[in-house]
Amino acid sequence: MAVDFSYPNARIRAMRSHLFDHDFYHKLLEIEETPGLISAFQQTIYQSHIEEGTLKYPGTLGVEEAFRKNITETFTKILNMVDGQVKELVEVLLGRWDVHSLKTILRGKNVGASTEEIIDSLIPAGQLSEIFLTELAKQPDIKAVIDLLVMARTPYAKPLSNAFPHYAQTKNLVRLELALDEFFYSYALERTSVRLFDAQLVHQVLKREIDVINVMTILRMVQQKVKEQDKVLFFIEGGKYIDRELFVDLVENQDVEGVIHKLEKTPYGAVLKEAQGKFMETGALSVIERSLEKLQVRQNTKLFRADPLSIALIIAYIWAKYNEIINLRIIVRGKALGMPSQKIKEDLVLV
């Protein structure tokens, strides 16, 4: 049965009109101090959240709180404007941010980050509520985090519980993070495998996400000279271009440059080649990860120009809104650290 997208997509188009354009980003980059940024945000749709956030916390922390509230309310609004199969597809789309938040919490606990530092990095935009994620962030260690997930009967509890003994022995997060990714993408691909146009659009978004995860896994394993004999254990099934055979071949490279060279003919080749120079300067794989994220943002926001009577507009808006929040965080944090505007701009994705 055909789905009527006229109502939700009309609302999405209205919401899209409030996304910041290039001129506004340039205006923000010209502002030197956090109070000036706060004043600028108060003239936008972020006004109420900025006022609420800065009453709760001073300066940058208040702004971060405002962004969390805004993206949570925005994505909740989208969920509430759809129902049936479309709602299920939107829930799948937003599920990646549950995984992101859980990884953020696990990484924070692993390195002894403060509760406040962990919360600042969360994006509570999925099915796990901000209140619940905050409670997870308050737990004393990773075992306590998993125990709370078990008590709450979340679907992420089982894969993390199964992977925890390896973490307890090695203190290496890789198996825990892999368990999260494997569980979520297996579940999500199954939910979107039906031969319906809207489900297939979401399915292709997921397959590209899996590719990016597999590429980053390969790069980390090569850079860290991982000695695990059965390296294919770290492969996530379901990607669009990175299959098991290519994964095994790439992970045997001696260095990151070799991996990038072998990926030149894939859709990720140009982006990886462009990021290679910065990686050579810094040795930080986060440079490459950000470049691949930029590619995802641009691919998914292109769906604004796809079939207007499909879920394409919702997919594009979700990624555009997420990208706006990331851009604003980069600007606020960069300014707080006194970074040059040009350096901050290089990390933004303007679409």
C-alpha atoms as a printed R data frame, in Angstrom:
    type eleno elety resid chain resno      x       y      z
1   ATOM     1    CA   MET     A     1  0.000   0.000  0.000
2   ATOM     2    CA   ALA     A     2  1.338   3.433 -0.963
3   ATOM     3    CA   VAL     A     3  2.332   5.711  1.895
4   ATOM     4    CA   ASP     A     4  1.112   9.311  1.876
5   ATOM     5    CA   PHE     A     5  4.171  11.478  2.564
6   ATOM     6    CA   SER     A     6  2.455  14.797  1.833
7   ATOM     7    CA   TYR     A     7  2.006  15.792  5.509
8   ATOM     8    CA   PRO     A     8  5.386  14.742  7.006
9   ATOM     9    CA   ASN     A     9  7.350  15.975  3.995
10  ATOM    10    CA   ALA     A    10  5.596  19.362  4.056
11  ATOM    11    CA   ARG     A    11  6.707  19.710  7.684
12  ATOM    12    CA   ILE     A    12 10.225  18.514  6.851
13  ATOM    13    CA   ARG     A    13 10.487  21.155  4.105
14  ATOM    14    CA   ALA     A    14  9.461  23.806  6.639
15  ATOM    15    CA   MET     A    15 12.067  22.506  9.134
16  ATOM    16    CA   ARG     A    16 14.711  22.441  6.414
17  ATOM    17    CA   SER     A    17 14.175  26.175  5.826
18  ATOM    18    CA   HIS     A    18 15.568  26.816  9.329
19  ATOM    19    CA   LEU     A    19 18.875  25.014  8.710
20  ATOM    20    CA   PHE     A    20 21.825  27.400  8.695
21  ATOM    21    CA   ASP     A    21 23.224  28.482  5.350
22  ATOM    22    CA   HIS     A    22 26.845  29.189  4.420
23  ATOM    23    CA   ASP     A    23 26.528  32.893  5.203
24  ATOM    24    CA   PHE     A    24 25.470  32.218  8.776
25  ATOM    25    CA   TYR     A    25 28.406  29.854  9.320
26  ATOM    26    CA   HIS     A    26 30.776  32.548  8.053
27  ATOM    27    CA   LYS     A    27 29.172  34.980 10.492
28  ATOM    28    CA   LEU     A    28 29.747  32.551 13.372
29  ATOM    29    CA   LEU     A    29 33.382  32.057 12.347
30  ATOM    30    CA   GLU     A    30 33.965  35.796 12.595
31  ATOM    31    CA   ILE     A    31 32.847  35.833 16.253
32  ATOM    32    CA   GLU     A    32 35.778  35.479 18.641
33  ATOM    33    CA   GLU     A    33 34.218  34.795 22.057
34  ATOM    34    CA   THR     A    34 31.587  32.367 23.413
35  ATOM    35    CA   PRO     A    35 29.262  35.172 24.627
36  ATOM    36    CA   GLY     A    36 29.108  36.466 21.056
37  ATOM    37    CA   LEU     A    37 28.186  33.009 19.773
38  ATOM    38    CA   ILE     A    38 25.474  32.728 22.417
39  ATOM    39    CA   SER     A    39 24.031  36.075 21.303
40  ATOM    40    CA   ALA     A    40 24.023  34.900 17.686
41  ATOM    41    CA   PHE     A    41 22.276  31.629 18.543
42  ATOM    42    CA   GLN     A    42 19.617  33.543 20.486
43  ATOM    43    CA   GLN     A    43 18.497  35.079 17.190
44  ATOM    44    CA   THR     A    44 17.760  31.629 15.724
45  ATOM    45    CA   ILE     A    45 15.489  28.641 16.324
46  ATOM    46    CA   TYR     A    46 17.940  27.612 19.057
47  ATOM    47    CA   GLN     A    47 16.837  30.571 21.202
48  ATOM    48    CA   SER     A    48 14.742  28.754 23.810
49  ATOM    49    CA   HIS     A    49 17.254  25.941 24.170
50  ATOM    50    CA   ILE     A    50 20.168  28.377 24.472
51  ATOM    51    CA   GLU     A    51 18.358  30.313 27.194
52  ATOM    52    CA   GLU     A    52 17.504  27.110 29.042
53  ATOM    53    CA   GLY     A    53 20.975  25.614 28.624
54  ATOM    54    CA   THR     A    54 22.915  28.695 29.703
55  ATOM    55    CA   LEU     A    55 20.717  29.087 32.769
56  ATOM    56    CA   LYS     A    56 21.667  25.538 33.736
57  ATOM    57    CA   TYR     A    57 25.383  25.716 32.851
58  ATOM    58    CA   PRO     A    58 27.719  28.658 32.152
59  ATOM    59    CA   GLY     A    59 29.276  29.345 28.756
60  ATOM    60    CA   THR     A    60 30.186  26.473 26.451
61  ATOM    61    CA   LEU     A    61 28.585  23.789 28.626
62  ATOM    62    CA   GLY     A    62 25.260  25.606 28.389
63  ATOM    63    CA   VAL     A    63 25.529  25.795 24.618
64  ATOM    64    CA   GLU     A    64 26.316  22.063 24.414
65  ATOM    65    CA   GLU     A    65 23.245  21.382 26.557
66  ATOM    66    CA   ALA     A    66 21.153  23.465 24.160
67  ATOM    67    CA   PHE     A    67 22.349  21.474 21.142
68  ATOM    68    CA   ARG     A    68 21.518  18.172 22.853
69  ATOM    69    CA   LYS     A    69 18.027  19.353 23.719
70  ATOM    70    CA   ASN     A    70 17.427  20.692 20.234
71  ATOM    71    CA   ILE     A    71 18.442  17.599 18.295
72  ATOM    72    CA   THR     A    72 16.557  15.327 20.695
73  ATOM    73    CA   GLU     A    73 13.347  17.330 20.350
74  ATOM    74    CA   THR     A    74 13.797  17.639 16.578
75  ATOM    75    CA   PHE     A    75 14.139  13.907 15.980
76  ATOM    76    CA   THR     A    76 11.341  13.122 18.445
77  ATOM    77    CA   LYS     A    77  9.156  15.505 16.426
78  ATOM    78    CA   ILE     A    78  9.957  13.577 13.245
79  ATOM    79    CA   LEU     A    79  9.066  10.271 14.900
80  ATOM    80    CA   ASN     A    80  5.756  11.719 16.063
81  ATOM    81    CA   MET     A    81  4.773  12.903 12.573
82  ATOM    82    CA   VAL     A    82  4.978   9.415 11.008
83  ATOM    83    CA   ASP     A    83  3.493   6.035 11.823
84  ATOM    84    CA   GLY     A    84  3.381   2.427 10.685
85  ATOM    85    CA   GLN     A    85  6.196   1.206  8.457
86  ATOM    86    CA   VAL     A    86  7.625   4.699  7.980
87  ATOM    87    CA   LYS     A    87  7.988   5.112 11.745
88  ATOM    88    CA   GLU     A    88  9.858   1.799 11.888
89  ATOM    89    CA   LEU     A    89 12.224   2.994  9.144
90  ATOM    90    CA   VAL     A    90 12.847   6.296 10.936
91  ATOM    91    CA   GLU     A    91 13.597   4.368 14.137
92  ATOM    92    CA   VAL     A    92 16.173   2.348 12.197
93  ATOM    93    CA   LEU     A    93 17.739   5.533 10.815
94  ATOM    94    CA   LEU     A    94 18.015   7.032 14.293
95  ATOM    95    CA   GLY     A    95 19.393   3.819 15.798
96  ATOM    96    CA   ARG     A    96 22.953   4.684 14.712
97  ATOM    97    CA   TRP     A    97 22.944   7.455 17.308
98  ATOM    98    CA   ASP     A    98 22.075   4.995 20.050
99  ATOM    99    CA   VAL     A    99 25.173   3.055 19.015
100 ATOM   100    CA   HIS     A   100 27.204   6.279 18.903
101 ATOM   101    CA   SER     A   101 26.089   7.261 22.398
102 ATOM   102    CA   LEU     A   102 26.782   3.820 23.852
103 ATOM   103    CA   LYS     A   103 30.281   3.812 22.311
104 ATOM   104    CA   THR     A   104 30.871   7.291 23.717
105 ATOM   105    CA   ILE     A   105 29.943   6.084 27.192
106 ATOM   106    CA   LEU     A   106 32.085   2.949 26.935
107 ATOM   107    CA   ARG     A   107 35.082   4.931 25.662
108 ATOM   108    CA   GLY     A   108 34.640   7.506 28.401
109 ATOM   109    CA   LYS     A   109 34.563   4.879 31.127
110 ATOM   110    CA   ASN     A   110 37.541   3.099 29.602
111 ATOM   111    CA   VAL     A   111 39.747   6.205 29.823
112 ATOM   112    CA   GLY     A   112 38.352   7.518 33.089
113 ATOM   113    CA   ALA     A   113 36.590  10.561 31.639
114 ATOM   114    CA   SER     A   114 34.276  12.495 33.920
115 ATOM   115    CA   THR     A   115 30.511  12.098 33.704
116 ATOM   116    CA   GLU     A   116 30.253  15.678 32.416
117 ATOM   117    CA   GLU     A   117 32.794  15.043 29.650
118 ATOM   118    CA   ILE     A   118 30.896  11.955 28.508
119 ATOM   119    CA   ILE     A   119 27.506  13.678 28.544
120 ATOM   120    CA   ASP     A   120 28.925  16.590 26.542
121 ATOM   121    CA   SER     A   121 29.741  14.170 23.696
122 ATOM   122    CA   LEU     A   122 26.422  12.315 23.583
123 ATOM   123    CA   ILE     A   123 23.878  12.717 20.803
124 ATOM   124    CA   PRO     A   124 20.624  11.512 22.406
125 ATOM   125    CA   ALA     A   125 18.774  11.242 19.115
126 ATOM   126    CA   GLY     A   126 17.794   7.567 18.989
127 ATOM   127    CA   GLN     A   127 15.508   5.301 20.986
128 ATOM   128    CA   LEU     A   128 17.569   5.532 24.178
129 ATOM   129    CA   SER     A   129 16.332   8.600 26.034
130 ATOM   130    CA   GLU     A   130 18.603  11.405 27.208
131 ATOM   131    CA   ILE     A   131 17.639  10.611 30.813
132 ATOM   132    CA   PHE     A   132 18.641   6.958 30.413
133 ATOM   133    CA   LEU     A   133 21.887   7.796 28.618
134 ATOM   134    CA   THR     A   134 22.740  10.227 31.408
135 ATOM   135    CA   GLU     A   135 22.193   7.461 33.971
136 ATOM   136    CA   LEU     A   136 24.480   5.189 31.971
137 ATOM   137    CA   ALA     A   137 27.127   7.926 31.913
138 ATOM   138    CA   LYS     A   138 26.926   8.180 35.706
139 ATOM   139    CA   GLN     A   139 27.809   4.515 36.239
140 ATOM   140    CA   PRO     A   140 31.225   3.877 37.827
141 ATOM   141    CA   ASP     A   141 32.572   1.509 35.185
142 ATOM   142    CA   ILE     A   142 31.798  -0.470 32.045
143 ATOM   143    CA   LYS     A   143 30.476  -3.477 33.950
144 ATOM   144    CA   ALA     A   144 27.966  -1.229 35.716
145 ATOM   145    CA   VAL     A   145 26.939   0.312 32.389
146 ATOM   146    CA   ILE     A   146 26.201  -3.135 30.933
147 ATOM   147    CA   ASP     A   147 24.398  -4.215 34.117
148 ATOM   148    CA   LEU     A   148 22.082  -1.201 33.814
149 ATOM   149    CA   LEU     A   149 21.402  -2.043 30.161
150 ATOM   150    CA   VAL     A   150 20.494  -5.585 31.259
151 ATOM   151    CA   MET     A   151 18.203  -4.302 34.014
152 ATOM   152    CA   ALA     A   152 16.470  -2.009 31.522
153 ATOM   153    CA   ARG     A   153 16.067  -4.959 29.101
154 ATOM   154    CA   THR     A   154 17.499  -3.051 26.157
155 ATOM   155    CA   PRO     A   155 18.389  -5.062 23.043
156 ATOM   156    CA   TYR     A   156 22.015  -3.912 23.338
157 ATOM   157    CA   ALA     A   157 22.472  -5.707 26.656
158 ATOM   158    CA   LYS     A   158 22.974  -9.203 25.229
159 ATOM   159    CA   PRO     A   159 25.732  -8.454 22.657
160 ATOM   160    CA   LEU     A   160 27.627  -6.336 25.193
161 ATOM   161    CA   SER     A   161 27.265  -8.970 27.930
162 ATOM   162    CA   ASN     A   162 28.587 -11.641 25.576
163 ATOM   163    CA   ALA     A   163 31.599  -9.501 24.636
164 ATOM   164    CA   PHE     A   164 32.389  -8.282 28.153
165 ATOM   165    CA   PRO     A   165 34.607 -11.239 29.261
166 ATOM   166    CA   HIS     A   166 37.087 -10.377 26.490
167 ATOM   167    CA   TYR     A   167 37.154  -6.754 27.643
168 ATOM   168    CA   ALA     A   168 37.587  -7.799 31.279
169 ATOM   169    CA   GLN     A   169 40.644  -9.808 30.279
170 ATOM   170    CA   THR     A   170 42.245  -7.370 27.809
171 ATOM   171    CA   LYS     A   171 40.810  -3.919 28.699
172 ATOM   172    CA   ASN     A   172 40.495  -3.446 24.928
173 ATOM   173    CA   LEU     A   173 37.182  -1.959 23.766
174 ATOM   174    CA   VAL     A   174 37.331  -3.312 20.238
175 ATOM   175    CA   ARG     A   175 35.155  -6.404 20.870
176 ATOM   176    CA   LEU     A   176 32.530  -4.399 22.769
177 ATOM   177    CA   GLU     A   177 32.267  -1.837 19.982
178 ATOM   178    CA   LEU     A   178 32.218  -4.579 17.351
179 ATOM   179    CA   ALA     A   179 29.404  -6.335 19.219
180 ATOM   180    CA   LEU     A   180 27.331  -3.140 19.147
181 ATOM   181    CA   ASP     A   181 27.885  -2.600 15.436
182 ATOM   182    CA   GLU     A   182 27.249  -6.224 14.485
183 ATOM   183    CA   PHE     A   183 24.024  -6.348 16.474
184 ATOM   184    CA   PHE     A   184 22.625  -3.046 15.258
185 ATOM   185    CA   TYR     A   185 23.434  -3.432 11.559
186 ATOM   186    CA   SER     A   186 22.279  -7.037 11.398
187 ATOM   187    CA   TYR     A   187 18.971  -5.987 12.965
188 ATOM   188    CA   ALA     A   188 18.679  -2.835 10.817
189 ATOM   189    CA   LEU     A   189 19.467  -4.552  7.504
190 ATOM   190    CA   GLU     A   190 16.909  -7.237  8.263
191 ATOM   191    CA   ARG     A   191 14.271  -4.602  9.031
192 ATOM   192    CA   THR     A   192 14.935  -2.851  5.704
193 ATOM   193    CA   SER     A   193 15.404  -5.853  3.420
194 ATOM   194    CA   VAL     A   194 11.842  -5.833  2.035
195 ATOM   195    CA   ARG     A   195 11.391  -4.903 -1.617
196 ATOM   196    CA   LEU     A   196  9.772  -1.539 -1.026
197 ATOM   197    CA   PHE     A   197 11.277   1.706 -2.349
198 ATOM   198    CA   ASP     A   198 11.422   3.493  1.007
199 ATOM   199    CA   ALA     A   199 12.930   0.506  2.815
200 ATOM   200    CA   GLN     A   200 15.540   0.146  0.082
201 ATOM   201    CA   LEU     A   201 16.557   3.804  0.406
202 ATOM   202    CA   VAL     A   202 17.239   3.272  4.110
203 ATOM   203    CA   HIS     A   203 18.918  -0.060  3.319
204 ATOM   204    CA   GLN     A   204 21.445   1.654  1.029
205 ATOM   205    CA   VAL     A   205 22.215   4.300  3.670
206 ATOM   206    CA   LEU     A   206 22.952   1.525  6.153
207 ATOM   207    CA   LYS     A   207 25.186  -0.370  3.712
208 ATOM   208    CA   ARG     A   208 27.336   2.736  3.190
209 ATOM   209    CA   GLU     A   209 27.597   3.209  6.957
210 ATOM   210    CA   ILE     A   210 28.865  -0.372  7.282
211 ATOM   211    CA   ASP     A   211 31.498   0.290  4.610
212 ATOM   212    CA   VAL     A   212 32.803   3.284  6.557
213 ATOM   213    CA   ILE     A   213 32.984   1.266  9.783
214 ATOM   214    CA   ASN     A   214 34.860  -1.538  8.012
215 ATOM   215    CA   VAL     A   215 37.303   0.905  6.400
216 ATOM   216    CA   MET     A   216 38.042   2.543  9.745
217 ATOM   217    CA   THR     A   217 38.466  -0.877 11.376
218 ATOM   218    CA   ILE     A   218 40.997  -1.843  8.702
219 ATOM   219    CA   LEU     A   219 42.931   1.400  9.133
220 ATOM   220    CA   ARG     A   220 43.078   1.066 12.921
221 ATOM   221    CA   MET     A   221 44.206  -2.555 12.735
222 ATOM   222    CA   VAL     A   222 46.925  -1.732 10.200
223 ATOM   223    CA   GLN     A   223 48.142   1.336 12.097
224 ATOM   224    CA   GLN     A   224 48.210  -0.533 15.417
225 ATOM   225    CA   LYS     A   225 49.817  -3.648 13.876
226 ATOM   226    CA   VAL     A   226 47.114  -5.864 15.376
227 ATOM   227    CA   LYS     A   227 48.456  -9.410 15.674
228 ATOM   228    CA   GLU     A   228 45.070 -11.160 15.899
229 ATOM   229    CA   GLN     A   229 45.346 -14.206 13.637
230 ATOM   230    CA   ASP     A   230 41.689 -14.345 12.587
231 ATOM   231    CA   LYS     A   231 41.315 -10.687 11.629
232 ATOM   232    CA   VAL     A   232 38.128 -11.380  9.687
233 ATOM   233    CA   LEU     A   233 36.394 -11.566 13.079
234 ATOM   234    CA   PHE     A   234 36.363  -7.769 12.966
235 ATOM   235    CA   PHE     A   235 34.503  -7.633  9.646
236 ATOM   236    CA   ILE     A   236 30.856  -6.491  9.661
237 ATOM   237    CA   GLU     A   237 28.677  -8.120  7.021
238 ATOM   238    CA   GLY     A   238 26.381  -6.155  4.759
239 ATOM   239    CA   GLY     A   239 28.492  -3.337  3.301
240 ATOM   240    CA   LYS     A   240 28.005  -1.986 -0.205
241 ATOM   241    CA   TYR     A   241 31.557  -2.118 -1.579
242 ATOM   242    CA   ILE     A   242 33.773  -3.629  1.141
243 ATOM   243    CA   ASP     A   243 33.139  -7.378  1.075
244 ATOM   244    CA   ARG     A   244 34.831 -10.044  3.154
245 ATOM   245    CA   GLU     A   245 37.479 -10.844  0.528
246 ATOM   246    CA   LEU     A   246 38.518  -7.194  0.146
247 ATOM   247    CA   PHE     A   247 38.530  -6.717  3.924
248 ATOM   248    CA   VAL     A   248 40.940  -9.636  4.380
249 ATOM   249    CA   ASP     A   249 43.196  -8.324  1.614
250 ATOM   250    CA   LEU     A   250 43.269  -4.759  2.976
251 ATOM   251    CA   VAL     A   251 43.893  -5.689  6.583
252 ATOM   252    CA   GLU     A   252 47.132  -7.444  5.598
253 ATOM   253    CA   ASN     A   253 48.700  -4.196  4.359
254 ATOM   254    CA   GLN     A   254 51.810  -2.944  6.104
255 ATOM   255    CA   ASP     A   255 50.690   0.663  6.453
256 ATOM   256    CA   VAL     A   256 47.743   3.054  6.131
257 ATOM   257    CA   GLU     A   257 49.047   4.430  2.845
258 ATOM   258    CA   GLY     A   258 48.858   0.938  1.314
259 ATOM   259    CA   VAL     A   259 45.217   0.578  2.340
260 ATOM   260    CA   ILE     A   260 44.329   3.956  0.848
261 ATOM   261    CA   HIS     A   261 46.102   3.058 -2.396
262 ATOM   262    CA   LYS     A   262 44.111  -0.176 -2.762
263 ATOM   263    CA   LEU     A   263 40.830   1.695 -2.142
264 ATOM   264    CA   GLU     A   264 41.514   4.276 -4.887
265 ATOM   265    CA   LYS     A   265 39.018   2.743 -7.317
266 ATOM   266    CA   THR     A   266 36.180   2.564 -4.803
267 ATOM   267    CA   PRO     A   267 33.751   5.458 -4.139
268 ATOM   268    CA   TYR     A   268 35.840   6.186 -1.027
269 ATOM   269    CA   GLY     A   269 39.138   6.535 -2.884
270 ATOM   270    CA   ALA     A   270 39.078  10.269 -3.632
271 ATOM   271    CA   VAL     A   271 38.095  11.228 -0.085
272 ATOM   272    CA   LEU     A   272 40.733   8.971  1.442
273 ATOM   273    CA   LYS     A   273 43.409  10.321 -0.896
274 ATOM   274    CA   GLU     A   274 42.480  13.880  0.026
275 ATOM   275    CA   ALA     A   275 42.690  13.087  3.752
276 ATOM   276    CA   GLN     A   276 45.998  11.233  3.402
277 ATOM   277    CA   GLY     A   277 48.079  14.400  3.513
278 ATOM   278    CA   LYS     A   278 46.644  15.540  6.840
279 ATOM   279    CA   PHE     A   279 47.012  12.036  8.202
280 ATOM   280    CA   MET     A   280 50.706  12.002  7.240
281 ATOM   281    CA   GLU     A   281 51.159  15.277  9.139
282 ATOM   282    CA   THR     A   282 49.331  14.261 12.309
283 ATOM   283    CA   GLY     A   283 49.201  10.444 12.384
284 ATOM   284    CA   ALA     A   284 45.590  10.817 13.583
285 ATOM   285    CA   LEU     A   285 43.042   8.505 11.981
286 ATOM   286    CA   SER     A   286 40.318  10.870 13.190
287 ATOM   287    CA   VAL     A   287 41.238  13.050 10.190
288 ATOM   288    CA   ILE     A   288 40.298  10.229  7.832
289 ATOM   289    CA   GLU     A   289 37.203   9.343  9.855
290 ATOM   290    CA   ARG     A   290 35.947  12.928  9.623
291 ATOM   291    CA   SER     A   291 36.524  12.921  5.854
292 ATOM   292    CA   LEU     A   292 34.481   9.747  5.452
293 ATOM   293    CA   GLU     A   293 31.737  11.273  7.591
294 ATOM   294    CA   LYS     A   294 31.746  14.307  5.305
295 ATOM   295    CA   LEU     A   295 31.216  11.959  2.354
296 ATOM   296    CA   GLN     A   296 28.252  10.313  4.115
297 ATOM   297    CA   VAL     A   297 26.693  13.678  4.896
298 ATOM   298    CA   ARG     A   298 27.000  14.806  1.272
299 ATOM   299    CA   GLN     A   299 25.671  11.508 -0.116
300 ATOM   300    CA   ASN     A   300 22.669  11.451  2.188
301 ATOM   301    CA   THR     A   301 21.752  15.127  1.901
302 ATOM   302    CA   LYS     A   302 21.647  14.694 -1.886
303 ATOM   303    CA   LEU     A   303 18.365  12.899 -1.194
304 ATOM   304    CA   PHE     A   304 16.754  16.327 -0.778
305 ATOM   305    CA   ARG     A   305 16.613  16.194 -4.592
306 ATOM   306    CA   ALA     A   306 15.170  12.659 -4.745
307 ATOM   307    CA   ASP     A   307 11.530  11.532 -4.940
308 ATOM   308    CA   PRO     A   308  9.524  14.081 -2.888
309 ATOM   309    CA   LEU     A   309  6.835  11.486 -2.210
310 ATOM   310    CA   SER     A   310  9.166   9.088 -0.389
311 ATOM   311    CA   ILE     A   311 11.227   8.823  2.778
312 ATOM   312    CA   ALA     A   312 14.166  10.426  0.928
313 ATOM   313    CA   LEU     A   313 13.393  13.897  2.317
314 ATOM   314    CA   ILE     A   314 13.326  12.574  5.893
315 ATOM   315    CA   ILE     A   315 16.668  10.774  5.440
316 ATOM   316    CA   ALA     A   316 18.260  13.912  3.992
317 ATOM   317    CA   TYR     A   317 16.921  16.149  6.762
318 ATOM   318    CA   ILE     A   318 18.046  13.818  9.562
319 ATOM   319    CA   TRP     A   319 21.599  13.870  8.204
320 ATOM   320    CA   ALA     A   320 21.524  17.604  7.502
321 ATOM   321    CA   LYS     A   321 20.346  18.341 11.043
322 ATOM   322    CA   TYR     A   322 22.947  16.017 12.541
323 ATOM   323    CA   ASN     A   323 25.598  17.712 10.435
324 ATOM   324    CA   GLU     A   324 24.461  21.145 11.637
325 ATOM   325    CA   ILE     A   325 24.804  20.094 15.278
326 ATOM   326    CA   ILE     A   326 28.300  18.688 14.620
327 ATOM   327    CA   ASN     A   327 29.299  21.878 12.792
328 ATOM   328    CA   LEU     A   328 28.057  24.054 15.647
329 ATOM   329    CA   ARG     A   329 29.872  21.937 18.232
330 ATOM   330    CA   ILE     A   330 33.083  22.232 16.228
331 ATOM   331    CA   ILE     A   331 32.733  26.020 16.077
332 ATOM   332    CA   VAL     A   332 31.873  26.449 19.763
333 ATOM   333    CA   ARG     A   333 34.653  24.148 20.962
334 ATOM   334    CA   GLY     A   334 37.159  25.588 18.510
335 ATOM   335    CA   LYS     A   335 36.459  29.142 19.581
336 ATOM   336    CA   ALA     A   336 36.673  28.163 23.262
337 ATOM   337    CA   LEU     A   337 40.141  26.710 22.580
338 ATOM   338    CA   GLY     A   338 41.259  29.788 20.649
339 ATOM   339    CA   MET     A   339 41.649  27.948 17.333
340 ATOM   340    CA   PRO     A   340 42.046  30.055 14.166
341 ATOM   341    CA   SER     A   341 38.800  30.448 12.210
342 ATOM   342    CA   GLN     A   342 40.339  28.949  9.063
343 ATOM   343    CA   LYS     A   343 41.347  25.817 10.976
344 ATOM   344    CA   ILE     A   344 37.831  25.461 12.382
345 ATOM   345    CA   LYS     A   345 36.319  25.958  8.928
346 ATOM   346    CA   GLU     A   346 38.356  23.068  7.512
347 ATOM   347    CA   ASP     A   347 36.516  20.671  9.838
348 ATOM   348    CA   LEU     A   348 33.033  21.882  8.868
349 ATOM   349    CA   VAL     A   349 30.787  20.218  6.291
350 ATOM   350    CA   LEU     A   350 28.847  22.882  4.413
351 ATOM   351    CA   VAL     A   351 26.096  21.431  2.224
